[in-house]
Amino acid sequence: MIEGISAVTLGTHDMQRAVGFYRSLGFAILHGGETSSFTSFRLGTGYLNLIGQPEEKRWSWWGRIIFYVADVDAVYRRALAAGWQPSTEPRDAEWGERYFHLSDLDGHELSFARPLRASP
């Protein structure tokens, strides 16, 4: 039986730039860093990993990672303050989440979301 996802690993052409991007959004490094070929960020009980890839290695749209956060609007403001350009503004979706989308500097699509609380 599948119990969950332990980690997601994304390729990057520039580890220093990628680490700076994720750190600017509040991700905490567990292993590696700007000069490493492999970096891990702790996400609750899971991990987001970055792995250096040669410049000739290319990828196209592959999907989206959805990160649950305590405050979607605070992460959105943090992204704007860091100079990033989210592709959407925070909004409440019909499926019961508040979310916004932001692509990292290697083109990986990220969504920052939080379940909406049901009315009492």
Summary of the structure (lengths in Angstrom):
residues: 120
radius of gyration: 15.0
end to end distance: 35.1
largest distance: 54.0
contacts: 298
relative contact order: 0.20
helix: 17%
strand: 37%
